[in-house]
């Protein structure tokens, strides 16, 4: 029964991650107007899968997502295919795998509470960015030359520094949704 539940959550996670790739996150501003925050809900889907489905579901959903994207199914934000390996965004996508596993592992350790799930989701976000940064360094080493240096600072700014604050808001919402879902599902 447990394996069936994890398989179901892995498939749910795959669908959530794929669909959330193309959904913009919004917040209410001080005048209660809806305002976009320049990030998608994709990271929320990754972390939610781990927090509710567990470590195996969190990891396998993201492995399947990467497999689909690299085989030309166009599930990544800018398309897909094997050439996506040269994209700076791919390192962050690679970070989904350990982040999904870590969230699933930590979310089921100890007492379930909203503060604990929030911390777990923040750690997952940090893992995604660390893997992305390591990938950027690797790309810089392989793609940069003395005549044409790799624009590390510009890419770091575009993929991490500008996105992280908005992603923190998504992470907070993800922790709350995970908490409520786990209460409803009685685990």
C-alpha positions as a Markdown table, in Angstrom:
| # | Residue | x | y | z |
|---|---|---|---|---|
| 1 | Unk | 0.0 | 0.0 | 0.0 |
| 2 | Unk | 2.9 | 2.4 | 0.9 |
| 3 | Unk | 4.5 | 1.8 | -2.5 |
| 4 | Unk | 1.3 | 2.5 | -4.3 |
| 5 | Unk | 0.8 | 5.7 | -2.4 |
| 6 | Unk | 4.3 | 6.9 | -3.2 |
| 7 | Unk | 3.9 | 6.1 | -6.8 |
| 8 | Unk | 0.6 | 8.0 | -6.9 |
| 9 | Unk | 2.3 | 11.0 | -5.2 |
| 10 | Unk | 5.2 | 10.8 | -7.7 |
| 11 | Unk | 2.8 | 11.0 | -10.6 |
| 12 | Unk | 0.9 | 13.9 | -8.9 |
| 13 | Unk | 4.2 | 15.6 | -8.3 |
| 14 | Unk | 5.2 | 15.2 | -12.0 |
| 15 | Unk | 1.9 | 16.7 | -13.1 |
| 16 | Unk | 2.1 | 19.5 | -10.5 |
| 17 | Unk | 5.7 | 20.4 | -11.5 |
| 18 | Unk | 4.9 | 20.4 | -15.2 |
| 19 | Unk | 1.8 | 22.5 | -14.8 |
| 20 | Unk | 3.2 | 24.9 | -12.3 |
| 21 | Unk | 6.1 | 25.6 | -14.6 |
| 22 | Unk | 3.8 | 27.8 | -16.6 |
| 23 | Unk | 1.8 | 29.4 | -13.7 |
| 24 | Unk | 2.8 | 32.8 | -12.5 |
| 25 | Unk | 2.8 | 33.5 | -8.7 |
| 26 | Unk | 0.8 | 36.5 | -7.4 |
| 27 | Unk | 0.3 | 38.3 | -4.1 |
| 28 | Unk | -2.0 | 40.9 | -2.7 |
| 29 | Unk | -0.3 | 44.2 | -2.2 |
| 30 | Unk | -1.1 | 46.8 | 0.5 |
| 31 | Unk | -4.1 | 48.1 | -1.4 |
| 32 | Unk | -5.4 | 44.5 | -1.8 |
| 33 | Unk | -4.7 | 44.5 | -5.5 |
| 34 | Unk | -3.3 | 41.4 | -7.1 |
| 35 | Unk | 0.3 | 41.8 | -8.2 |
| 36 | Unk | 2.7 | 39.3 | -10.0 |
| 37 | Unk | 5.9 | 38.5 | -8.2 |
| 38 | Unk | 8.0 | 37.4 | -11.2 |
| 39 | Unk | 8.3 | 33.7 | -10.3 |
| 40 | Unk | 6.4 | 30.6 | -11.3 |
| 41 | Unk | 4.8 | 28.1 | -8.9 |
| 42 | Unk | 7.1 | 25.4 | -10.0 |
| 43 | Unk | 9.3 | 25.3 | -6.9 |
| 44 | Unk | 6.2 | 25.2 | -4.8 |
| 45 | Unk | 5.1 | 22.1 | -6.7 |
| 46 | Unk | 8.5 | 20.4 | -6.2 |
| 47 | Unk | 8.6 | 21.1 | -2.4 |
| 48 | Unk | 4.9 | 20.2 | -1.9 |
| 49 | Unk | 5.4 | 16.8 | -3.5 |
| 50 | Unk | 8.2 | 16.0 | -1.1 |
| 51 | Unk | 6.4 | 17.4 | 2.0 |
| 52 | Unk | 3.2 | 15.5 | 1.3 |
| 53 | Unk | 4.3 | 12.5 | -0.7 |
| 54 | Unk | 7.6 | 11.7 | 1.0 |
| 55 | Unk | 11.2 | 11.5 | -0.1 |
| 56 | Unk | 10.8 | 8.8 | -2.8 |
| 57 | Unk | 7.8 | 10.5 | -4.4 |
| 58 | Unk | 9.6 | 13.9 | -4.2 |
| 59 | Unk | 12.7 | 12.6 | -5.8 |
| 60 | Unk | 11.1 | 10.3 | -8.5 |
| 61 | Unk | 8.7 | 13.0 | -9.6 |
| 62 | Unk | 11.6 | 15.3 | -10.4 |
| 63 | Unk | 13.6 | 12.6 | -12.1 |
| 64 | Unk | 10.7 | 11.9 | -14.4 |
| 65 | Unk | 10.3 | 15.6 | -15.0 |
| 66 | Unk | 13.9 | 16.0 | -16.0 |
| 67 | Unk | 13.7 | 12.9 | -18.2 |
| 68 | Unk | 10.6 | 14.2 | -20.0 |
| 69 | Unk | 12.2 | 17.6 | -20.5 |
| 70 | Unk | 15.4 | 16.2 | -21.9 |
| 71 | Unk | 13.6 | 14.0 | -24.4 |
| 72 | Unk | 12.0 | 16.9 | -26.2 |
| 73 | Unk | 8.6 | 17.0 | -24.5 |
| 74 | Unk | 8.9 | 20.7 | -23.9 |
| 75 | Unk | 8.0 | 20.7 | -20.2 |
| 76 | Unk | 10.7 | 23.1 | -19.3 |
| 77 | Unk | 9.9 | 26.8 | -19.3 |
| 78 | Unk | 12.0 | 27.4 | -22.4 |
| 79 | Unk | 11.2 | 24.2 | -24.2 |
| 80 | Unk | 13.3 | 21.1 | -23.7 |
| 81 | Unk | 15.6 | 18.7 | -25.4 |
| 82 | Unk | 19.2 | 17.6 | -24.7 |
| 83 | Unk | 20.5 | 21.0 | -25.6 |
| 84 | Unk | 18.9 | 22.3 | -22.4 |
| 85 | Unk | 22.0 | 20.8 | -20.7 |
| 86 | Unk | 23.9 | 24.0 | -21.8 |
| 87 | Unk | 21.3 | 26.3 | -20.3 |
| 88 | Unk | 22.0 | 28.0 | -17.0 |
| 89 | Unk | 18.5 | 27.1 | -15.9 |
| 90 | Unk | 19.2 | 23.4 | -16.1 |
| 91 | Unk | 21.3 | 23.5 | -12.9 |
| 92 | Unk | 18.4 | 24.8 | -11.0 |
| 93 | Unk | 16.2 | 22.1 | -12.5 |
| 94 | Unk | 18.8 | 19.5 | -11.4 |
| 95 | Unk | 18.4 | 20.9 | -7.9 |
| 96 | Unk | 14.8 | 19.8 | -7.9 |
| 97 | Unk | 15.8 | 16.1 | -7.4 |
| 98 | Unk | 17.8 | 16.5 | -4.1 |
| 99 | Unk | 15.4 | 19.2 | -2.9 |
| 100 | Unk | 12.4 | 16.9 | -3.4 |
| 101 | Unk | 14.1 | 14.1 | -1.6 |
| 102 | Unk | 15.3 | 16.3 | 1.3 |
| 103 | Unk | 11.9 | 17.9 | 1.8 |
| 104 | Unk | 10.3 | 14.4 | 1.9 |
| 105 | Unk | 12.9 | 13.1 | 4.2 |
| 106 | Unk | 12.8 | 16.0 | 6.7 |
| 107 | Unk | 9.0 | 16.5 | 6.5 |
| 108 | Unk | 8.4 | 13.1 | 7.9 |
| 109 | Unk | 11.0 | 13.3 | 10.7 |
| 110 | Unk | 9.8 | 14.4 | 14.1 |
| 111 | Unk | 6.6 | 16.4 | 14.8 |
| 112 | Unk | 4.7 | 17.9 | 11.9 |
| 113 | Unk | 4.1 | 21.6 | 12.5 |
| 114 | Unk | 3.8 | 24.6 | 10.3 |
| 115 | Unk | 7.2 | 26.1 | 11.5 |
| 116 | Unk | 8.9 | 22.7 | 10.8 |
| 117 | Unk | 7.4 | 22.4 | 7.3 |
| 118 | Unk | 8.4 | 26.0 | 6.6 |
| 119 | Unk | 12.0 | 25.3 | 7.6 |
| 120 | Unk | 12.0 | 22.2 | 5.5 |
| 121 | Unk | 10.7 | 24.1 | 2.4 |
| 122 | Unk | 13.3 | 26.8 | 2.9 |
| 123 | Unk | 16.1 | 24.2 | 3.1 |
| 124 | Unk | 14.7 | 22.7 | -0.1 |
| 125 | Unk | 14.9 | 26.1 | -1.8 |
| 126 | Unk | 18.4 | 26.6 | -0.6 |
| 127 | Unk | 19.4 | 23.2 | -2.1 |
| 128 | Unk | 17.9 | 24.1 | -5.5 |
| 129 | Unk | 19.9 | 27.3 | -5.5 |
| 130 | Unk | 23.2 | 25.7 | -4.4 |
| 131 | Unk | 22.9 | 23.0 | -7.1 |
| 132 | Unk | 22.1 | 25.7 | -9.6 |
| 133 | Unk | 25.2 | 27.8 | -8.5 |
| 134 | Unk | 27.5 | 24.8 | -8.7 |
| 135 | Unk | 26.1 | 24.1 | -12.2 |
| 136 | Unk | 26.8 | 27.7 | -13.2 |
| 137 | Unk | 30.4 | 27.4 | -12.1 |
| 138 | Unk | 30.7 | 24.3 | -14.2 |
| 139 | Unk | 29.2 | 25.9 | -17.2 |
| 140 | Unk | 31.5 | 28.9 | -16.7 |
| 141 | Unk | 34.5 | 26.5 | -16.7 |
| 142 | Unk | 33.5 | 24.7 | -19.8 |
| 143 | Unk | 31.8 | 27.4 | -21.9 |
| 144 | Unk | 33.9 | 30.5 | -21.0 |
| 145 | Unk | 37.1 | 31.5 | -22.7 |
| 146 | Unk | 39.5 | 34.3 | -22.1 |
| 147 | Unk | 38.2 | 36.1 | -25.2 |
| 148 | Unk | 34.5 | 35.4 | -24.4 |
| 149 | Unk | 34.1 | 35.0 | -20.6 |
| 150 | Unk | 31.0 | 33.4 | -19.2 |
| 151 | Unk | 28.7 | 36.1 | -17.8 |
| 152 | Unk | 28.5 | 34.4 | -14.4 |
| 153 | Unk | 27.4 | 37.6 | -12.5 |
| 154 | Unk | 24.6 | 38.4 | -14.9 |
| 155 | Unk | 23.2 | 34.8 | -14.8 |
| 156 | Unk | 23.6 | 34.6 | -11.1 |
| 157 | Unk | 21.6 | 37.8 | -10.8 |
| 158 | Unk | 18.9 | 36.6 | -13.2 |
| 159 | Unk | 18.4 | 33.1 | -11.8 |
| 160 | Unk | 19.1 | 33.5 | -8.1 |
| 161 | Unk | 19.3 | 37.0 | -6.7 |
| 162 | Unk | 16.2 | 38.4 | -8.5 |
| 163 | Unk | 14.1 | 35.2 | -8.0 |
| 164 | Unk | 14.9 | 34.2 | -4.4 |
| 165 | Unk | 12.7 | 36.8 | -2.6 |
| 166 | Unk | 9.6 | 35.8 | -4.7 |
| 167 | Unk | 10.4 | 32.1 | -4.3 |
| 168 | Unk | 10.5 | 32.6 | -0.5 |
| 169 | Unk | 6.9 | 33.8 | -0.7 |
| 170 | Unk | 6.0 | 30.7 | -2.7 |
| 171 | Unk | 7.8 | 28.5 | -0.1 |
| 172 | Unk | 5.7 | 30.0 | 2.7 |
| 173 | Unk | 2.5 | 29.3 | 0.8 |
| 174 | Unk | 3.8 | 25.8 | 0.0 |
| 175 | Unk | 4.5 | 25.0 | 3.7 |
| 176 | Unk | 1.0 | 26.2 | 4.6 |
| 177 | Unk | -0.7 | 24.1 | 1.9 |
| 178 | Unk | 1.5 | 21.1 | 2.8 |
| 179 | Unk | 0.5 | 21.4 | 6.5 |
| 180 | Unk | -3.2 | 21.6 | 5.7 |
| 181 | Unk | -3.1 | 18.7 | 3.2 |
| 182 | Unk | -1.3 | 16.5 | 5.8 |
| 183 | Unk | -3.9 | 17.4 | 8.4 |
| 184 | Unk | -6.7 | 16.5 | 5.9 |
| 185 | Unk | -4.9 | 13.2 | 4.9 |
| 186 | Unk | -4.2 | 12.4 | 8.5 |
| 187 | Unk | -0.4 | 12.0 | 8.2 |
